[in-house]
Amino acid sequence: MRAAALYGTAGSLVLTALTAAPAGSAQTPAGWAERHGTAVAAERAAADGIRFGNCSAEQDAPGSFQCGTVTVPLDYAHPDGTKIKLTVSRVKATGRDGKQAVARQGSLVFNPGGPGASGMYFPLIGMIPEWKRIAAAYDLVGYAPRGVGRSAPLSCQDPKRLLRGPSQSPTHPSESYKKERVARAKAFARGCLQRSGPGIRHFSSLNNARDLDVLRAALGERKLTFMGASYGTYFGSLYATLFPAHVRRMVFDSAVNPDPEQVWYQNNLDQSVAFEGRWADFRAWIAKHDKVYGLGGTPEEVLRSYERARARLAAEPAGGKVGPGQLQGAFLQAGYYDDYWPQRALALSAYLKGDPKPLIRQAGPHPEAVTEQENSKAVYTAVQCNDAPWPRSWHTWDRDNTRLARVAPFETWDNVWMNLPCAYWPLPRQRPLDVRTSPGELPPTLILAAERDAATPYAGALEMHRRLSGSVLVTEQAAGTHGIGGGPNACVNAYLDAYLLEGRLPVRRAACAPHAEPQPAPLRAKRYARPATNSATDLRRPV
């Protein structure tokens, strides 16, 4: 039910009290202006609602897939100042589970992570069998967070720069290469401010959490039902800390470590270590299927095959498009999702046997996607750089990652180059919020985690579980897929359904056996596209 007075009597009293306190008074607590601004924006959004309609004139999605916008302040400390619009998508609850009628439970809002990923296509997941029960009870709602897609998009460089050809990816870079990458990081940081303007300072995780509360109000929901994956778990935990009384149910799928001391520099160091372990898992799987791929019967032999391909690509890029950097990017995706393993192994094997076409298809550039990719990287950079302090000295980065690369060479330096603009960020940085809730302050929440997840190492789920009082942790043991809710593990899905549909949870923790390993793809296979999958995070995957 949508009504102008969604807050009710108690909420109106709170808003009146907030309005009565002068913003500049000596008694004003830290963050008061932003809290007041969020309350003002949410009340306006509750009154306005969202006018849903066709997403575009050329819409080829089902007619039930609709889009609209919600207006939020650029700066919550000034709710009457500059406004931006966030695009929102929705498929209404079907109301039926097979032949059985199902009562509507409200809106389920989803964020796929990033920062920089769009959830606009999430509502279409209701067509997948694993999601039909949830889609019967909930309006499935996705949105593009601030800066993403059409939601006040950010940019830091000309997207065409992403098409400049094959790149290197040294695991132990030379001093001259490091110097070149430092210069590129400085230029990228400057470009963010030049292309997006000083308002880019307001693109942060805290504002993403505040936007979520405005979206809740615009949808006509007194309390929020939310599912966040990966980075979505981080600003979801900020929301739980800032607005615990506004939470109905929350799912944290593949949880980021929310410890303020981890955000974001240390989290990225930990991620590089975890990817080394997941890369070893992938190589062990390839070795187990040596009769199919011929890349080696041990993980060490598979590594030698991979390094042989890297060396060959460095000397002569495949198709003039795929160098070591593109190879690394393609195999990094396999570190996130094990259903990529068969096709990546097939491409590597075919390339070393003289057929580069599968590798070019999988690792080569996609000109039609560069604008989206550049936008996503711009939002990622802005949010992470604004969120927290980063080391400003190159010496610190060089020292820490030179040590780390000795034991975790697979992803360490590429992770550095992705985040290095934050060392030279030209705007103030925030101090991360101390995520935590007291007993009884927050309704029970559900945390899902794979034990060998590399993108969000398992220690992050344990820390999230410790900080959110009353939370329940469900672990997929001995598995490493990133984003497990609604995926191939029926045990995980049973816990997800029980929570979202019935509010039912285990006592504190539960464990599920791993989902089945992927089956190898024979070299004679002609299908090189990525496999179809079910997890909500798959709707944001790279091609």
N, C-alpha and C positions, 0 to 999 in steps of 0.2 A: 504494500500500500504506500502510495506516494502522497505526502501532505506537506503543506508549507511549514507546519509546526512539528516537524519530525522529532525535534529534541524534547518535546513535552515540557511540563512545568519545571522539572529539575534542570533540564538543559537550558531553558530560557533564563532561569535564575543564574546559572553559571555564566551565560553569555552577558547578562546584565552586569554581573560582578566584574567580569573581565573588562567590559566597556568603561566601568566607573573608575578604574585605576589608571591614572595618567602614565603614558609610556615613558616619560622622562623622570618619574619620581624616584627618590632614593630607595624606596622600598621595593621597587620592581625587581623580581627575581630574574635570573638568567634565562633566556628563552621565552620570557613572557610575551613579547611582541609577536613571535612566531605562533605561539599557542593561541593568542587572541586572533591572529590573522587566519589561522586554520578554522577556528570556530565561526568566524564571519563568512569565510568562503564556503564552508560546509552548509551553513544555513541558507545562503543564496542558492547553492546547488540543489538543495532539497526543494526549494521553492520552484526552481526552473525545470528540474528533471532533465532527461535526455530525450531529444526528439529522434527516434530511430527511423531509418528508412533504408532504401537501397544503398549499397556501398559505392556503387558507381553506375553510370549509364550502361556500361558494357559488362555488368556483373554476370559472371558465369557460374557463381556459387549457387547453392540452393536458395530458394526464395525466402526461407526462414532465416537466412544469414543477413543481419542488418547492421548498420553502422550509425553512429552519431558522434557528438562531441560534448565534452564537459569543459567548462572554463575554470581556470585556477590562476591564482596570482603568480607572477614570476618570482616575486619576493614576498614571502609570507609575513615579513615584518611590516609590509606596506600593502595590505589587501585591497586598497583603493587605487593602487598604482597600476603599472603595466600588467596586462592579463595575457595569458596564452591559452590555446585550446588543445586538449588532448583528444585524439581519436579513439573511439570505443566501438567494439563489436559485440554482437549478442546473437545467440540462438535460444529462443524460449524453451523452457522445459516441455518435453513431449507429453508428460503426464501419463505415459503408459510404459509398463515393463512387460513386454509381450502382450498378453490379453488382459493383464491386470492394471487397473487404474492406480495411479500413484499421486499422492498429494504433493503439491509444490512446496519446496522448503526455502525458496528465495533465490538469490544470485550467488553463483560460485565464481569469484574473480580469480584469474590466473595470471601469473607473471613468469616467463620462461628464463629469466636471468640476464646475463650480460656482464656488466651494464652495457646497454646498447641493443638488446634483442627486443623484437616486437612480439606481442602476444595476440595480434589481430586475427590470426587464423585459428587460434585455440578453439573457438566454439564449434568448428567443424569436426573436432575429435569425437563428438557425440555420435557420429556415424560408425565408429569402430566398436566392435562387440564388447571389448573390455570396459568401455565407457558408457554403454547404453543405460545401465541402471542409474548412474549418476545423472546422465542427461535427462532421464525421465523426471527426476525430482528437482533439478536445478536449472535455472537459466544459466547457460554457460557464457561467461563474459570475459573477453580479452580486451587489451588496449595497448596502445603504443605510449610508453612513458615519455615524459618531457625530453625533448631533443631527438626522439626516434621517429623516423618516417615522416608523417605529416604533422607530428606534434611539436611545433616550433623547432624544426630540424637544425642540428648543429653540423658544422663542417670545419675541418682543419687544414685541408689541402684539396687541390684539384683532383677529383676522382680518377682522372685519366692517368695520374701518376702510378696507379696500381697496375697499369698495363705496360709498364716500361720494360718488360721482358724478364728473362730468367734471372734469379738472384742466387747469391752464395749463402751458406749457412754454416760457417765453421764452428766446430765444437770447441776448439781452442784458438780463438781469434788472435791475430797478430796485433801489435800495438798500432800499426797504421790503420787496420780495419776498425779497431776500437775508436780511434780518433775520428774516423769518418762517421761512425754511428753516433758518437756524441754530437757531432755537428748536425746530423740529421734530426736528432732528438730536440736540440735547441730550436731548430727551424720549425719543427712540427709544433712545439709548444707556442712559439710566436704566432704561427699560422692559426691556431685555435682562437686566439684573441683577435687577430686581424679579420678573420672570416666570420666569426660568430659574435664578436663584440663583447663589451665588459659584462653584459648580462649572463655570460657563460658561468660566472661564479655562483649562480643560483641553481646550477644543475648538479645536484648532490643526492646522496642517499637519504638524508633527513627530509629533503623536499619531496623525494619520491614517496616516502612514508606519509607525508602530509597530503600529497596528491591522492593517495589511496583513501584517505578519510573523506576527502571531498567527493571522490568517485562513489564511495559507499553511500553518502548522503544523496547524490544525484540519482542513484539507482533506486532510491526509496527504501533503503535498508537501515533499520535501527542499529543492527549489529552486522559485522562483516564476516562472511565466510570466504576464506582466501586460501589459495594454494600457490606457493612460490617454489620455484626450482632454482638451484645453484645460487647466483647472486640474489635472486628473488627471496631466498630465505633470509638474507642479511637485512634488507630493508623491511621485510616482514617482521623480523625480530625487533627492529626499531619501532615499527608500528605497535607491536605488542607491549613494548616498554612505554611508549608515549600515550597510547590509547587503550589500555587493557580493558576498560569498561565497554569499549566499542567492539570487542571481539566476540563472535559466536563460536566459530571453529576455524582453526588454522592448521595447514599442512606445510611442513618444511621438508622439501624433497631434495636431498643432497646438500646438506647444511654447510654453509660457510662458517668458519670459526669467528665468532663475534667479539672475542676478547679485544678490547681497544689497543692492547699492545701488539696485536697481530695485524691490525688493519692499517695499510694493505701490504706494506713492504715484507714483513715476516711471512704473511700468508703466501706471497708469491715464492719466497724461498722454499717453504714447505711443499708447495705445489710442484716445484721442479724435482724435489726428492721423490715425491709420489709418482710422478710421471716416469721416472727411471724404473720404478718397480713395475708399473703397468706395461712399459715397453718390454721388460723381461717376460712378463706373462704372455704378451703377444708373440714374442720370439719362441717361447716354449711351445705354444700352440702350433706355430708354423713348423717347428722341428718335429712335432708329433705327426704331422701330415707331410713328411718329406717325400713320400711316394707320389703325392699329388703335385707338390710345388718344386721339389728338387732344389731347395734353397739351403739344405743342411739338416743333419739329423740331431744337432744339439743347438741350444740357443746361441752358443759362441759361433758356430758355423753360420747360422742365420745372420748374425751381426756382420760377419765378414762378407757375406753376400750383399747386405745392405750397404756396407762401406764401399764395396766394389762398384755398386750402382752410383753412389754419391760421387766417386772419383770420375767415373765415366761421364756423368752429367755435368760435372765441373768443367771437363775438357770440351764437351760437345753437348749442349742442351738438347733434349729430345724435342724434335719438331721445332727447334728454335724457341720453345716456350717454357720447357720444364727443366730447371736447374736444381741444384741441391736444396735451395730454399723452398721450392715448390714440392719437392719430394718430402721434405721435412714436414711441411704443412699438411700434406695428405696423410702421412703416417701419424701425425699428432692427433688427427681426428679419430684414428683407430684407438688412440689412448683414451678417448672419451667413451666410445661405443664399440663393443666387441662384435656387433653385427656388421661392422665394416671390415672385419678381419679377412674373410674369404676373398673379397674383391681387391683389397690392398695387396694381399699375398699373391693373388693371381697377376696383378699388374707388375709387381716386382719381378716375378718369375718370368713372365712373358718378355719384359724388357731385357733381362739378362740373356734370354734365349734369342734375341734379335727382333722382337715385335714391340715397338714403343707405343702402339696405339692405345692399349688399355691405360697405360700410365698417363699419356697426354690427356685422355678423356677425364681421368680422375683427378689429376693434379694440375692441369693446365688452367689458364685464366678463363673467366667467364665475363666477357665484356658487358653483357646485359645486367650483371649484378654489381658492377663496381661502385655505382652511386650508393647502393644500400650498404656495401661493405665499408666504404669510406665514412658514411654517416655513423655506422655502428662503432667503428674505431674512434671517431670523434667523441661520441657519447661516453664510451668506455673510458677514454682518457680524461675527459672533463670530470666525470663523477669520481673516479679514483683519485685524481689529483686534488680535487676540492675537499674530499672527505677527510683527509688525514695528513699529518706531517710525513714527509719522505726525506731520506738523506739528500742533502744538497750537494755533497761532495762526491765527485766521480770516484775519488780514491776509495770511499766506502763501498760503493757498488762493485768496483773492480776487485777489491780485496775479498769481499764476501762471496762473489760469484766465481772468482778464480779458484778459491778453495772448494766451492760446491761442485764445480764442473769436473773436478778430479774424480769424484765418486758418482756424479749424476750428469753426464755430458749430454744426454739426449735432448733436453728441453731448456737447460739452464740459461744459455746465452740468448736464445730466442725470446725467453721470458724477460730477460733484461731489456732487450731492444723494444719490446712491446710497452714496457712501463717507464722507460728512461725519461720520456718527456716530463714526468712528474718531478724529476730532479731540478728542472729548469722552469717549472710552472710560474707564470708571471703574476699570479693572483694569490690572495691569502688562502691558507688551508685551515680547515676546521679541526677540532678535537673530536674524535669519535665518541659517540654516546656510550655510556656504560650499560650495556644490555643486561637486564636482570629484572625479575618480578618476584614479589613476595608470595608466600603461601596464601592461596585464596584470592589473590588479586586478579589472576588471569584464568579463564576457563581452561580445561584440559586441552592440550595441543598434541599433534602427532608429528614426529620427526622420522623420516625415512632415510636410510643411508646404506650404501654398499660398502663393504669392508675394505675393498681395494680401489675405491674411487680415487682417481688421481687429481681431477680438477678441484674437488673439495675433499681433501683427505679426511679420513674417518675421525681423527682427533677433533675436528671441527664439530661433528655431530655430538660427540661426547660433551664438548664444552657448551654447545647450545642446550643440550639436555640438562646440564648442571645449572645453567643460568635461568632457564624458564621453568619456574616452579610448577609442578603438576604435569609437565610434559611427559610423553611416552616415546621411547625410541624403539623402532623396529629396524633390525639389521638384516640385510641380505648377506649372508656369510660367504667368504671366499669368492666374491664377485666384484667387478669393478666398473660396471656400466654407470654412467653419469645421468641421473634422473631415472628413478625406478618405478615411480607411481604410475599405474595403468599400463605397465610394460608387460614383458613375457612371464613374469613370476606370479603365478596364481596365489601364492601365499601372501606376498606383499599386497596384491590387489584386494584380497579378502579383508585385510586390516584397514586398507584405505576405504573400501566400501562400508565396512561396519562403522567406521568413524563418521564419514560424511553423511551416511544415510540414517544411522541410528544413534550417533553420539557415543558409540560403544568402543572402549579401548582396553588393552591389557593393563595390568597393574602398574608396572613401571617400564619393563623392557620385554621384547620378544625377538625371536630370531627365525629367519627363513633360510632353508637350504638354497644354494645358488640356482639360478635358471640354467637351462641346458646350454652347453657351449655351442657356438655356431658350427655348422657343417661346412667342410671345405668346398670351394667351387673349383671344379676341374678346369684345366687349361683350355679344353675344347669349348667351354661355355662362351657364348657370344654376348651375354648380357652383362654390361659393365656399370649400369646405374646403381646407385645405392639401394639397399634393400628397403622394403616397406616395413615400418615398425609402428608400435602402438603408444609408446610413452609420450606424454604431453610435451616433453622437451624436444621430441623429434620434429615438432612443427617449426623449430627455429634452427635446425641443423644446416650446416653448409652442404652444398651439393657435392 
